[in-house]
Amino acid sequence: MKVLFMGTPDFAVACLESLLEAKYEVCAVFTQPDKPRGRKMIMTPPDVKVCALQRNLPVYQPNTLKDGKALEIIKEYAPDVIVVAAYGKILPKEIIDYPKYGCINVHGSILPKYRGAAPIQWSVINGDEETGVTTMLMNEGLDTGDMLLISKTPISLDDTASSVFDRLAKIGGELLVETLKKAESGELTPVKQDDSLSTYAPMLDKNISEIDWSKDALTIHNLIRGLYSWPIAQTKLNGKKMKVYKSAVSELKGEVGEVVSLSPLTVACGNGSIEILELQLEGKKRMDYKSFLLGHHIECGTNILEE
């Protein structure tokens, strides 16, 4: 089976590597254009491009798929199937309809829940106890195609979006290979999604990173876990921005925003409290709470929301 691969971030790299390890013929790779990153805005290639070039695969980075040029390239390679994993572009109908086995998408949720750009992060933010990967046949909608195979994994209270992301990337690669094998042997039975059960997982932005201490401790803990490793949950301490990287739930009580313990650094919420285990104060390095308290005098009873 000849495969044309479309993907961009590190989640997709696991799928590409799984295809190569399973000895599939990957004829070409499509990925997003290089983008400026970091404070110095250095042009940086996507993770998939780096992997593909290391494997000596042809790489294409079109700005659009709608002008017909991408389809011309695809027809030159004549793939049996197009595999899509976190590519970041909507495929036009003429591309979706071209391959013999269609376009198969690897999506990081148990569909129809969490259609959209950030399914993994939102599953953690919403406190789900389980997530997974779904392979599906693509159509013109946003993650609305018929489901093929699903693989599930639990989410613990210690998981972050980053740890779940890594786990699902590995699961996704394995499930993709299984899906292609069953497609070749005719063992797949596509299942339509129940649209009434769908939810949308929009792209994350910094606007949701502010901690609302009036909420309950578990809700705040889930936000902190879900925003790791970007954009990172944040609050204020004596008027300065403070990022919170790692937390735990505590049953200690106090006024909203009040420091109720220093071992570990614990702040009261609307219900219960949050142990702040790793943090970064504006202008300082990231550190654990013990290192932070060595250099910053904070007393129990202090309200971190007061300037």
C-alpha positions as CSV (number, residue, x, y, z in Angstrom):
1,M,0.0,0.0,0.0
2,K,1.4,3.4,-1.1
3,V,0.8,6.1,1.6
4,L,1.0,9.8,1.2
5,F,1.3,11.4,4.7
6,M,0.0,14.7,5.9
7,G,0.9,16.0,9.4
8,T,2.7,18.8,11.3
9,P,3.5,18.5,15.0
10,D,5.3,15.9,17.1
11,F,2.0,14.0,17.6
12,A,2.0,13.3,13.9
13,V,5.7,12.2,14.0
14,A,4.8,9.1,15.9
15,C,2.3,8.1,13.2
16,L,4.8,8.7,10.4
17,E,7.5,6.7,12.2
18,S,5.0,3.8,12.8
19,L,4.2,3.7,9.1
20,L,7.9,3.5,8.2
21,E,8.6,0.8,10.9
22,A,5.7,-1.2,9.5
23,K,7.4,-1.0,6.1
24,Y,4.7,1.0,4.4
25,E,5.8,2.9,1.3
26,V,5.5,6.5,2.3
27,C,5.8,8.2,-1.1
28,A,5.6,11.8,0.1
29,V,4.9,14.1,3.1
30,F,2.8,17.2,3.2
31,T,3.3,19.5,6.2
32,Q,2.7,23.1,7.2
33,P,5.2,25.9,6.1
34,D,8.1,26.7,8.4
35,K,7.1,29.4,11.0
36,P,9.0,31.9,13.1
37,R,9.2,30.7,16.7
38,G,10.7,31.9,20.0
39,R,11.7,35.4,21.1
40,K,14.1,35.8,18.2
41,M,11.4,34.6,15.7
42,I,13.7,32.1,14.0
43,M,12.1,30.3,11.1
44,T,11.6,26.8,12.3
45,P,10.5,23.7,10.4
46,P,7.6,21.5,11.7
47,D,8.5,18.3,13.6
48,V,7.1,16.2,10.7
49,K,9.4,17.9,8.2
50,V,12.4,17.3,10.3
51,C,11.5,13.6,10.6
52,A,10.7,13.2,6.9
53,L,14.0,14.8,5.8
54,Q,15.9,12.5,8.1
55,R,14.2,9.6,6.4
56,N,14.9,11.1,2.9
57,L,11.3,11.5,2.1
58,P,10.0,14.2,-0.3
59,V,8.4,17.1,1.6
60,Y,5.8,19.6,0.4
61,Q,4.7,22.6,2.3
62,P,1.9,24.3,0.4
63,N,0.3,27.4,1.8
64,T,-3.0,26.2,0.4
65,L,-4.6,23.0,-0.8
66,K,-7.4,24.8,-2.7
67,D,-5.6,26.0,-5.8
68,G,-5.4,22.6,-7.5
69,K,-1.6,22.4,-7.3
70,A,-1.5,20.1,-4.3
71,L,-3.9,17.7,-6.1
72,E,-1.5,17.7,-9.1
73,I,1.4,16.6,-6.9
74,I,-0.7,14.0,-5.2
75,K,-1.8,12.5,-8.6
76,E,1.9,12.3,-9.6
77,Y,2.5,10.0,-6.6
78,A,-0.8,8.1,-7.0
79,P,-1.1,7.0,-3.4
80,D,-3.5,4.2,-2.4
81,V,-4.3,6.1,0.8
82,I,-3.7,9.5,2.3
83,V,-3.0,9.5,6.1
84,V,-3.7,12.7,8.0
85,A,-2.5,13.4,11.6
86,A,-2.8,16.9,13.0
87,Y,-2.0,18.4,9.6
88,G,-3.8,21.7,10.4
89,K,-5.5,22.3,7.0
90,I,-9.0,21.3,5.8
91,L,-8.7,18.9,2.8
92,P,-10.8,19.9,-0.3
93,K,-13.3,17.3,-1.6
94,E,-11.2,16.5,-4.7
95,I,-8.3,15.4,-2.5
96,I,-10.5,13.4,-0.1
97,D,-12.1,11.5,-3.0
98,Y,-8.9,10.7,-4.8
99,P,-7.2,7.7,-3.1
100,K,-8.5,4.2,-3.4
101,Y,-8.8,3.8,0.4
102,G,-9.8,7.4,1.0
103,C,-8.2,9.8,3.5
104,I,-7.7,8.3,6.9
105,N,-7.4,10.7,9.9
106,V,-5.8,9.9,13.2
107,H,-7.6,12.0,15.8
108,G,-6.7,12.4,19.5
109,S,-10.1,11.8,21.1
110,I,-12.9,9.2,21.4
111,L,-15.1,10.6,18.7
112,P,-17.6,12.2,18.4
113,K,-16.4,14.0,21.5
114,Y,-13.9,16.7,21.1
115,R,-13.9,17.5,17.4
116,G,-11.4,20.3,16.7
117,A,-7.9,21.5,17.2
118,A,-7.2,20.7,20.9
119,P,-9.0,17.5,21.9
120,I,-6.3,16.3,24.2
121,Q,-6.0,19.5,26.3
122,W,-9.7,19.9,26.6
123,S,-10.2,16.3,27.8
124,V,-7.8,17.1,30.7
125,I,-9.3,20.6,31.4
126,N,-12.7,19.1,31.6
127,G,-11.6,16.4,34.0
128,D,-12.3,13.4,31.9
129,E,-11.2,10.0,33.3
130,E,-10.7,8.5,29.9
131,T,-9.6,9.5,26.4
132,G,-8.2,7.8,23.3
133,V,-7.5,7.9,19.6
134,T,-10.0,7.4,16.8
135,T,-9.1,6.6,13.2
136,M,-11.8,7.8,10.7
137,L,-12.5,8.2,7.1
138,M,-12.3,11.9,6.3
139,N,-15.1,14.0,4.7
140,E,-15.5,17.7,4.2
141,G,-16.6,18.4,7.8
142,L,-14.4,19.0,10.8
143,D,-13.7,15.6,12.3
144,T,-17.2,14.4,11.2
145,G,-16.2,11.4,9.1
146,D,-17.1,7.7,9.7
147,M,-15.2,6.1,12.6
148,L,-13.0,3.1,11.9
149,L,-11.1,2.0,15.0
150,I,-10.8,3.4,18.6
151,S,-8.2,2.8,21.2
152,K,-8.8,4.1,24.8
153,T,-6.6,5.0,27.7
154,P,-7.3,6.3,31.3
155,I,-6.4,9.8,32.5
156,S,-5.2,10.0,36.0
157,L,-5.2,13.1,38.2
158,D,-1.4,13.2,37.9
159,D,-1.6,13.4,34.1
160,T,-1.0,16.6,32.2
161,A,-2.0,17.4,28.7
162,S,1.7,16.8,27.8
163,S,1.8,13.3,29.3
164,V,-1.5,12.3,27.7
165,F,-0.3,13.8,24.4
166,D,2.8,11.6,24.5
167,R,0.7,8.5,25.3
168,L,-1.8,9.1,22.6
169,A,0.9,9.8,20.0
170,K,2.2,6.2,20.6
171,I,-1.3,4.8,20.6
172,G,-2.2,6.7,17.5
173,G,0.8,5.3,15.6
174,E,-0.1,1.7,16.6
175,L,-3.8,2.2,15.8
176,L,-3.0,3.7,12.4
177,V,-1.0,0.6,11.3
178,E,-3.8,-1.7,12.5
179,T,-6.3,0.4,10.6
180,L,-4.3,0.2,7.3
181,K,-3.9,-3.5,7.7
182,K,-7.6,-4.0,8.2
183,A,-8.4,-1.7,5.3
184,E,-6.2,-3.8,2.9
185,S,-7.9,-7.0,4.1
186,G,-11.4,-5.6,3.9
187,E,-12.0,-6.0,7.7
188,L,-13.1,-2.4,8.4
189,T,-16.7,-1.4,9.1
190,P,-17.1,2.3,9.1
191,V,-19.5,3.6,11.8
192,K,-21.3,7.0,11.5
193,Q,-20.8,9.5,14.3
194,D,-23.7,10.6,16.4
195,D,-23.6,14.3,15.9
196,S,-25.8,14.9,18.9
197,L,-23.0,13.7,21.1
198,S,-20.3,15.8,19.6
199,T,-18.4,18.6,21.4
200,Y,-16.0,21.2,20.0
201,A,-12.4,21.5,21.2
202,P,-11.2,24.9,20.0
203,M,-7.6,25.9,19.7
204,L,-6.1,27.1,23.0
205,D,-5.1,30.7,23.6
206,K,-3.7,32.7,26.5
207,N,-7.1,34.1,27.4
208,I,-8.1,30.9,29.2
209,S,-4.9,30.7,31.3
210,E,-5.9,33.0,34.2
211,I,-6.8,31.0,37.3
212,D,-10.2,31.9,38.9
213,W,-9.6,31.1,42.5
214,S,-13.3,31.3,43.3
215,K,-13.7,28.0,41.5
216,D,-13.3,24.6,43.2
217,A,-9.9,23.0,43.7
218,L,-10.4,20.1,41.2
219,T,-11.5,22.5,38.4
220,I,-8.4,24.6,39.0
221,H,-6.1,21.6,39.1
222,N,-7.6,20.3,35.9
223,L,-7.0,23.7,34.2
224,I,-3.3,23.7,35.4
225,R,-2.9,20.1,34.1
226,G,-4.7,20.8,30.8
227,L,-2.6,24.0,30.0
228,Y,0.7,22.2,30.5
229,S,2.9,22.7,28.5
230,W,1.2,25.6,26.8
231,P,0.0,28.3,27.4
232,I,0.5,27.5,31.2
233,A,-2.1,28.5,33.8
234,Q,-1.2,31.7,35.6
235,T,-2.2,33.9,38.5
236,K,-0.8,36.9,40.3
237,L,1.3,37.2,43.5
238,N,1.7,40.7,44.9
239,G,0.7,42.1,41.6
240,K,3.3,40.1,39.6
241,K,2.3,37.4,37.1
242,M,3.0,33.9,38.3
243,K,2.8,30.7,36.1
244,V,1.7,27.5,37.8
245,Y,3.2,24.4,36.2
246,K,2.3,21.7,38.7
247,S,-0.3,21.4,41.4
248,A,-2.2,19.0,43.6
249,V,-5.6,19.2,45.3
250,S,-5.9,19.8,49.0
251,E,-8.8,19.9,51.4
252,L,-7.5,22.8,53.5
253,K,-9.9,25.7,53.6
254,G,-9.6,29.5,53.8
255,E,-10.6,32.7,52.1
256,V,-10.3,32.7,48.3
257,G,-6.7,33.4,47.4
258,E,-5.4,33.0,51.0
259,V,-2.1,31.1,51.6
260,V,-3.2,28.4,54.0
261,S,0.0,26.4,54.2
262,L,3.7,26.7,53.2
263,S,4.5,23.0,53.1
264,P,3.7,22.9,50.3
265,L,2.6,26.3,49.2
266,T,-1.1,26.0,49.3
267,V,-3.8,28.6,48.2
268,A,-7.5,28.4,49.1
269,C,-10.1,28.2,46.4
270,G,-13.9,28.5,46.3
271,N,-13.9,24.9,47.6
272,G,-10.8,23.3,49.0
273,S,-7.3,24.5,48.0
274,I,-4.5,24.1,45.5
275,E,-1.0,23.0,46.4
276,I,1.4,24.9,44.1
277,L,4.3,22.6,43.5
278,E,6.1,24.2,40.6
279,L,5.9,27.8,39.6
280,Q,7.6,30.7,37.8
281,L,7.3,34.3,39.0
282,E,7.5,37.0,36.3
283,G,11.1,37.7,35.5
284,K,12.4,34.6,37.4
285,K,13.2,31.0,36.5
286,R,10.8,28.1,36.9
287,M,11.3,26.3,40.2
288,D,9.7,24.1,42.8
289,Y,7.9,25.7,45.7
290,K,10.7,25.0,48.2
291,S,13.2,26.9,46.2
292,F,10.7,29.7,45.6
293,L,10.0,30.1,49.3
294,L,13.8,30.3,50.1
295,G,13.9,33.5,48.1
296,H,10.5,35.0,48.7
297,H,9.0,35.7,52.2
298,I,5.4,34.7,52.2
299,E,3.3,34.1,55.4
300,C,0.2,32.1,56.0
301,G,-2.8,34.3,55.8
302,T,-1.3,36.3,52.9
303,N,-3.8,36.7,50.0
304,I,-2.0,36.3,46.7
305,L,-4.7,38.3,44.9
306,E,-4.0,41.5,46.9
307,E,-1.6,44.0,45.4
